[in-house]
């Protein structure tokens, strides 16, 4: 190293995790620059599920570019060289990697529509029991796999959401994927169906292959009833395409390795036409009924919808929750959006009127009082409630409740038999 000349264009770099063990003679006067790695590589590794080597290289490049962009204000692009002081101050940090992660996807998912869920439990009002069930089914196996291994239990692989439309089934799937930092692939059932023979089954295989490559992954099938109707019920179907798609779906679920943390969530508004084979243990065995929200849940939904909006003190969300009996979460969201639209309209009209008066009489406007704070007022909600409507009828509610009760009874043991078994064990 002492024999290297400055014009030899040779740079000697060393890496160690024990810098204090290096001989001082090697460090003094020779090692000109010591760089500490300011990035939590273990955390980055956990956040890059499904990334291959090329994806990781691209991620590192993007993180370095983020670091360079921060220094563009102090770099003179006309100079051929960059000042050494600026170069020494540049170091890639965790923040740069987090920014790069937000703009990059694993190559296995680039041909699939992948959403990065920014939905959390705070966005969903009520449904506390459902949230707890999802945490135990999806989040615990991802964050605490050693517990399941210790107790010799294989975690459940599938969940079916059923219930009236507009009650938050899709939001729940996105929120649980975000909570456990898993990849999220959303597929609507009709998207898999094509007119070409054999292509629908190939689409199902491809979706499951993508999910395996990007594990841990939440694979969400919306409108599951469109591809999972009872076999033999599709009279006049071209060559039995729907039955073949369902058979392929069942095959892929059965072939899912226990080592692959892929969770399948299905959502449907028509649970009565789902093929029973799809609901057996080992497939979509966790059946969760998503009911219409009660008064407390409706209050939480109002608060979740309006948590980022300026609300006047005269707005009583508890009274609104009491008045919206039988409304779904989507109906309540529409009420909030309509009230917000009225508030925006009123605010814009006031700005236009104020500008007109300023042009007509500039001197008088100098003494004008300070603008009032733009808020959503009770009057806006009163106007919005005039157009509010329920999307789920009482007849539909009774139908869903009857099906949920029938399904629970068919899944459970006879209460008398349970009492006899308990007495025998004791």
C-alpha positions as CSV (number, residue, x, y, z in Angstrom):
1,X,0.0,0.0,0.0
2,X,2.9,2.3,0.7
3,X,4.2,1.7,-2.8
4,X,1.0,2.8,-4.6
5,X,1.5,6.1,-6.3
6,X,-1.2,8.8,-6.5
7,X,-1.3,8.5,-10.3
8,X,-1.7,4.7,-10.3
9,X,-5.5,5.1,-10.2
10,X,-5.9,2.3,-7.6
11,X,-8.3,2.7,-4.7
12,X,-8.0,0.3,-1.7
13,X,-11.3,-0.3,0.1
14,X,-11.8,-2.5,3.2
15,X,-14.9,-3.6,5.1
16,X,-15.2,-4.8,8.7
17,X,-17.7,-5.0,11.5
18,X,-14.9,-4.9,14.1
19,X,-12.9,-1.7,13.3
20,X,-11.2,-1.6,16.7
21,X,-9.5,-4.9,16.0
22,X,-7.6,-3.6,13.0
23,X,-3.9,-3.0,13.6
24,X,-3.3,0.7,14.1
25,X,-0.4,0.6,11.7
26,X,-2.9,-0.3,8.9
27,X,-5.3,2.5,9.9
28,X,-2.9,5.4,10.6
29,X,-1.9,7.5,7.6
30,X,-3.3,5.0,5.2
31,X,-7.0,4.6,5.7
32,X,-8.1,8.1,4.7
33,X,-11.9,7.6,5.1
34,X,-14.0,5.6,7.5
35,X,-17.6,5.2,6.6
36,X,-20.2,3.8,8.9
37,X,-23.2,2.1,7.3
38,X,-26.2,4.2,8.5
39,X,-28.8,1.8,7.1
40,X,-30.7,-1.0,9.0
41,X,-30.1,-3.7,6.5
42,X,-32.1,-6.3,8.5
43,X,-35.1,-4.0,8.4
44,X,-34.7,-3.4,4.6
45,X,-34.4,-7.2,4.1
46,X,-37.8,-7.7,5.9
47,X,-39.4,-5.0,3.8
48,X,-38.3,-6.5,0.5
49,X,-40.4,-9.6,0.3
50,X,-40.3,-11.1,-3.2
51,X,-37.3,-9.0,-4.4
52,X,-34.6,-10.8,-6.5
53,X,-31.0,-9.7,-6.8
54,X,-31.7,-7.3,-9.7
55,X,-34.6,-5.7,-7.7
56,X,-32.3,-5.1,-4.7
57,X,-29.6,-3.6,-6.9
58,X,-32.2,-1.2,-8.4
59,X,-33.4,-0.4,-4.9
60,X,-29.9,0.6,-3.8
61,X,-29.4,2.7,-6.9
62,X,-32.7,4.5,-6.3
63,X,-31.7,5.1,-2.7
64,X,-28.4,6.6,-3.8
65,X,-30.2,8.8,-6.3
66,X,-32.4,10.1,-3.5
67,X,-29.3,11.0,-1.6
68,X,-27.9,12.8,-4.6
69,X,-31.1,14.7,-5.2
70,X,-30.9,16.2,-1.7
71,X,-27.5,17.7,-2.5
72,X,-28.4,19.1,-5.9
73,X,-28.9,22.6,-4.5
74,X,-25.2,22.8,-3.4
75,X,-23.7,21.0,-6.4
76,X,-22.5,23.1,-9.3
77,X,-23.4,21.1,-12.4
78,X,-21.1,23.2,-14.6
79,X,-18.0,22.1,-12.7
80,X,-16.3,18.9,-13.9
81,X,-15.6,17.8,-10.3
82,X,-17.5,17.9,-7.1
83,X,-16.0,19.4,-4.0
84,X,-14.6,16.8,-1.6
85,X,-16.4,18.3,1.4
86,X,-19.8,17.8,-0.4
87,X,-18.8,14.2,-1.3
88,X,-17.9,13.4,2.3
89,X,-21.2,14.8,3.6
90,X,-23.2,12.4,1.3
91,X,-24.4,9.2,2.9
92,X,-27.3,7.0,2.1
93,X,-29.6,6.6,5.1
94,X,-32.7,4.7,6.1
95,X,-34.9,7.6,5.0
96,X,-33.5,7.3,1.4
97,X,-34.3,3.6,1.4
98,X,-37.8,4.1,2.7
99,X,-38.4,6.6,-0.1
100,X,-37.0,4.2,-2.7
101,X,-39.2,1.4,-1.4
102,X,-42.3,3.5,-2.0
103,X,-41.5,3.7,-5.7
104,X,-40.2,0.2,-6.4
105,X,-41.9,-3.1,-6.7
106,X,-40.5,-6.6,-7.0
107,X,-40.1,-7.8,-10.6
108,X,-42.5,-10.7,-9.9
109,X,-45.3,-8.3,-9.4
110,X,-44.7,-5.8,-12.2
111,X,-47.2,-7.5,-14.5
112,X,-49.8,-7.6,-11.8
113,X,-51.7,-4.6,-10.4
114,X,-50.2,-4.2,-6.9
115,X,-51.6,-1.7,-4.5
116,X,-49.5,-0.5,-1.6
117,X,-52.2,-0.3,1.0
118,X,-52.2,3.0,2.9
119,X,-55.3,1.9,4.8
120,X,-55.0,1.2,8.5
121,X,-57.4,0.2,11.3
122,X,-58.0,3.9,12.0
123,X,-59.8,4.1,8.6
124,X,-62.3,1.5,9.6
125,X,-64.9,2.3,12.2
126,X,-66.2,-0.5,14.4
127,X,-65.9,-4.2,13.5
128,X,-63.6,-4.8,16.5
129,X,-64.3,-8.5,16.7
130,X,-63.5,-8.9,12.9
131,X,-60.3,-6.9,13.3
132,X,-59.2,-9.2,16.2
133,X,-60.0,-12.3,14.1
134,X,-58.0,-11.0,11.2
135,X,-55.0,-10.3,13.4
136,X,-55.0,-13.8,14.7
137,X,-55.4,-15.3,11.3
138,X,-53.1,-13.2,9.1
139,X,-50.9,-10.9,11.3
140,X,-49.8,-13.4,13.9
141,X,-48.4,-16.0,11.5
142,X,-46.4,-13.3,9.8
143,X,-45.0,-11.6,12.9
144,X,-44.8,-14.6,15.3
145,X,-44.2,-17.8,13.2
146,X,-42.2,-19.3,16.0
147,X,-45.3,-19.4,18.2
148,X,-47.2,-21.5,15.7
149,X,-44.2,-23.8,15.3
150,X,-43.9,-24.2,19.0
151,X,-47.5,-25.3,19.4
152,X,-47.4,-27.5,16.3
153,X,-50.2,-25.6,14.6
154,X,-50.5,-24.7,10.9
155,X,-52.1,-21.3,10.5
156,X,-55.3,-20.9,8.5
157,X,-54.8,-20.0,4.9
158,X,-58.1,-18.6,3.9
159,X,-60.9,-16.2,5.0
160,X,-64.2,-15.5,3.4
161,X,-65.9,-12.2,4.1
162,X,-69.7,-12.2,3.4
163,X,-72.4,-9.8,4.1
164,X,-74.3,-6.8,2.7
165,X,-72.5,-4.6,0.2
166,X,-70.7,-1.4,1.4
167,X,-69.8,-2.7,4.9
168,X,-66.0,-2.5,4.5
169,X,-64.9,-6.0,3.2
170,X,-62.3,-4.6,0.8
171,X,-61.0,-2.0,3.4
172,X,-60.5,-4.8,5.9
173,X,-58.4,-6.8,3.5
174,X,-56.2,-3.7,2.6
175,X,-55.9,-2.8,6.3
176,X,-54.6,-6.2,7.4
177,X,-52.1,-6.3,4.6
178,X,-50.8,-2.9,5.7
179,X,-50.7,-3.9,9.3
180,X,-48.5,-6.9,8.7
181,X,-46.4,-5.2,6.0
182,X,-47.3,-7.9,3.4
183,X,-47.7,-7.6,-0.3
184,X,-51.3,-7.1,-1.5
185,X,-52.7,-8.5,-4.7
186,X,-56.3,-7.6,-5.4
187,X,-58.2,-9.5,-8.1
188,X,-61.8,-9.1,-9.1
189,X,-63.4,-12.4,-10.1
190,X,-64.6,-11.3,-13.6
191,X,-61.1,-10.2,-14.5
192,X,-60.0,-13.9,-14.6
193,X,-62.6,-15.0,-17.1
194,X,-61.9,-14.8,-20.8
195,X,-63.5,-16.2,-23.9
196,X,-60.5,-18.4,-24.9
197,X,-60.4,-22.0,-23.9
198,X,-58.0,-22.7,-21.1
199,X,-56.9,-19.1,-20.6
200,X,-59.1,-18.5,-17.6
201,X,-57.4,-21.4,-15.7
202,X,-54.0,-20.1,-16.8
203,X,-54.9,-16.7,-15.3
204,X,-55.7,-18.4,-11.9
205,X,-52.4,-20.2,-12.0
206,X,-50.5,-17.0,-12.8
207,X,-52.1,-15.1,-9.9
208,X,-51.1,-17.8,-7.4
209,X,-47.6,-18.0,-8.8
210,X,-47.2,-14.3,-8.3
211,X,-48.5,-14.6,-4.8
212,X,-46.0,-17.4,-3.9
213,X,-43.1,-15.4,-5.3
214,X,-44.0,-12.3,-3.3
215,X,-44.7,-14.1,0.0
216,X,-45.8,-13.0,2.6
217,X,-48.7,-11.9,0.5
218,X,-52.4,-11.3,1.0
219,X,-54.3,-12.4,-2.1
220,X,-57.7,-10.8,-2.2
221,X,-60.5,-12.1,-4.4
222,X,-63.3,-9.6,-4.7
223,X,-66.7,-10.7,-6.1
224,X,-65.7,-14.3,-5.5
225,X,-69.2,-15.5,-6.4
226,X,-68.5,-14.7,-10.1
227,X,-65.9,-17.6,-10.3
228,X,-66.9,-19.9,-7.4
229,X,-70.6,-20.7,-8.1
230,X,-71.7,-24.2,-7.3
231,X,-70.5,-26.6,-10.0
232,X,-73.1,-27.8,-12.4
233,X,-75.3,-24.7,-11.8
234,X,-74.1,-22.8,-14.9
235,X,-76.5,-24.1,-17.5
236,X,-75.5,-23.2,-21.0
237,X,-72.0,-22.2,-20.0
238,X,-69.6,-22.5,-22.9
239,X,-67.8,-25.8,-22.3
240,X,-68.2,-25.5,-18.5
241,X,-65.6,-22.7,-18.2
242,X,-66.9,-21.6,-14.8
243,X,-66.5,-25.1,-13.4
244,X,-63.0,-25.4,-14.8
245,X,-61.9,-22.1,-13.2
246,X,-63.3,-23.2,-9.8
247,X,-61.5,-26.6,-10.1
248,X,-58.3,-24.8,-10.9
249,X,-58.9,-22.5,-7.9
250,X,-59.4,-25.4,-5.6
251,X,-56.2,-27.1,-6.9
252,X,-54.1,-24.0,-6.3
253,X,-55.4,-23.7,-2.8
254,X,-54.6,-27.3,-2.0
255,X,-51.2,-27.0,-3.5
256,X,-50.2,-24.0,-1.3
257,X,-47.2,-24.9,0.7
258,X,-47.4,-24.4,4.5
259,X,-44.0,-22.6,4.3
260,X,-45.4,-20.0,1.9
261,X,-47.1,-17.3,4.0
262,X,-49.8,-16.6,1.4
263,X,-53.2,-15.7,2.8
264,X,-56.3,-15.9,0.6
265,X,-59.2,-13.6,1.4
266,X,-62.5,-13.8,-0.5
267,X,-65.3,-11.4,-0.5
268,X,-68.9,-11.9,-1.7
269,X,-72.4,-10.5,-1.4
270,X,-73.9,-13.8,-2.5
271,X,-72.6,-16.5,-0.1
272,X,-75.6,-18.7,-0.9
273,X,-74.3,-19.6,-4.4
274,X,-70.6,-20.3,-3.3
275,X,-69.6,-23.9,-3.9
276,X,-69.4,-25.8,-0.6
277,X,-66.0,-27.4,-1.6
278,X,-64.4,-23.9,-1.4
279,X,-65.5,-23.5,2.3
280,X,-64.1,-26.8,3.7
281,X,-61.2,-26.7,6.2
282,X,-57.9,-26.0,4.6
283,X,-59.3,-23.6,2.1
284,X,-61.6,-20.7,3.0
285,X,-62.3,-22.2,6.3
286,X,-62.6,-18.9,8.3
287,X,-66.1,-17.5,7.6
288,X,-66.5,-14.0,8.8
289,X,-69.9,-12.2,8.6
290,X,-69.6,-8.5,8.1
291,X,-72.9,-7.0,9.3
292,X,-74.3,-3.6,9.0
293,X,-72.8,-1.3,11.6
294,X,-74.6,-0.7,14.9
295,X,-74.9,2.8,16.5
296,X,-71.4,2.7,18.1
297,X,-69.8,1.5,14.9
298,X,-71.6,4.1,12.8
299,X,-70.3,6.8,15.2
300,X,-66.8,5.4,14.7
301,X,-67.3,5.4,10.9
302,X,-68.4,9.1,11.0
303,X,-65.2,9.9,13.0
304,X,-63.0,7.9,10.6
305,X,-64.5,9.6,7.5
306,X,-64.2,13.1,9.0
307,X,-60.9,12.8,10.9
308,X,-59.0,14.9,8.4
309,X,-61.8,17.4,7.8
310,X,-62.5,20.7,9.8
311,X,-65.7,20.1,11.7
312,X,-67.8,22.8,13.4
313,X,-68.6,22.4,17.0
314,X,-72.3,22.4,16.3
315,X,-72.0,19.0,14.5
316,X,-73.2,16.1,16.7
317,X,-71.8,12.9,15.2
318,X,-73.5,10.8,17.9
319,X,-76.9,12.1,16.8
320,X,-76.1,11.4,13.2
321,X,-75.1,7.9,14.1
322,X,-78.4,7.4,15.9
323,X,-80.4,8.8,12.9
324,X,-78.7,6.6,10.3
325,X,-80.1,3.2,11.5
326,X,-79.7,0.6,8.8
327,X,-77.1,2.5,6.8
328,X,-74.0,0.8,5.6
329,X,-70.4,2.2,5.9
330,X,-70.6,3.2,2.2
331,X,-73.8,5.0,2.8
332,X,-72.3,7.0,5.7
333,X,-69.3,7.8,3.6
334,X,-71.5,9.2,0.9
335,X,-73.3,11.4,3.5
336,X,-69.9,12.8,4.7
337,X,-68.7,13.4,1.1
338,X,-72.0,15.2,0.2
339,X,-71.8,17.4,3.3
340,X,-68.1,18.2,2.5
341,X,-69.2,19.1,-1.1
342,X,-71.8,21.6,0.3
343,X,-69.2,23.2,2.6
344,X,-66.7,23.5,-0.3
345,X,-69.4,25.1,-2.5
346,X,-70.4,27.6,0.2
347,X,-66.7,28.5,0.8
348,X,-66.0,29.0,-2.9
349,X,-69.2,31.2,-3.4
350,X,-68.1,33.3,-0.4
351,X,-64.6,33.8,-2.0
352,X,-66.2,34.8,-5.3
353,X,-68.6,37.2,-3.6
354,X,-65.7,38.7,-1.5
355,X,-63.6,39.2,-4.7
356,X,-66.5,40.9,-6.5
357,X,-67.0,43.3,-3.6
358,X,-63.3,44.0,-3.5
359,X,-63.3,45.0,-7.2
360,X,-66.4,47.2,-6.8
361,X,-65.4,49.0,-3.7
362,X,-61.7,48.5,-2.8
363,X,-61.7,51.1,0.0
364,X,-64.6,49.4,1.9
365,X,-62.9,46.0,1.8
366,X,-59.9,47.4,3.7
367,X,-62.2,47.5,6.8
368,X,-63.7,44.1,6.2
369,X,-63.5,41.7,9.0
370,X,-61.3,38.6,9.0
371,X,-62.4,35.7,7.0
372,X,-64.3,33.0,8.9
373,X,-62.8,29.6,9.3
374,X,-64.0,27.1,6.6
375,X,-65.7,24.2,8.4
376,X,-68.3,21.6,7.8
377,X,-71.4,22.8,9.7
378,X,-74.5,21.1,11.0
379,X,-76.5,22.8,8.2
380,X,-74.4,21.0,5.6
381,X,-75.2,17.7,7.2
382,X,-78.9,18.5,7.4
383,X,-78.9,19.2,3.6
384,X,-76.9,16.1,3.0
385,X,-79.3,13.9,5.0
386,X,-82.2,15.0,2.7
387,X,-80.6,12.9,-0.1
388,X,-79.4,10.1,2.1
389,X,-80.7,6.6,1.2
390,X,-80.1,3.1,2.4
391,X,-78.4,0.7,-0.1
392,X,-79.5,-2.4,1.8
393,X,-83.2,-3.2,2.3
394,X,-84.7,-4.8,5.3
395,X,-85.4,-7.9,3.3
396,X,-81.8,-8.2,2.3
397,X,-80.7,-7.8,5.9
398,X,-83.0,-10.6,7.0
399,X,-81.6,-12.8,4.2
400,X,-78.0,-12.2,5.2
401,X,-78.8,-12.8,8.9
402,X,-80.6,-16.0,8.2
403,X,-77.8,-17.3,6.1
404,X,-75.2,-16.4,8.7
405,X,-77.2,-18.2,11.4
406,X,-77.7,-21.3,9.1
407,X,-74.0,-21.4,8.3
408,X,-73.0,-21.1,12.0
409,X,-75.4,-23.9,12.9
410,X,-74.1,-26.2,10.1
411,X,-70.5,-25.5,11.1
412,X,-71.1,-26.0,14.9
413,X,-72.1,-29.1,17.0
414,X,-75.5,-29.6,18.4
415,X,-75.6,-27.8,21.8
416,X,-77.0,-30.9,23.5
417,X,-74.2,-33.0,22.1
418,X,-71.6,-30.4,23.3
419,X,-73.1,-30.6,26.8
420,X,-72.9,-34.5,26.8
421,X,-69.3,-34.4,25.6
422,X,-68.3,-31.9,28.2
423,X,-70.0,-34.0,31.0
424,X,-68.1,-37.1,29.8
425,X,-64.8,-35.4,29.8
426,X,-65.3,-34.1,33.3
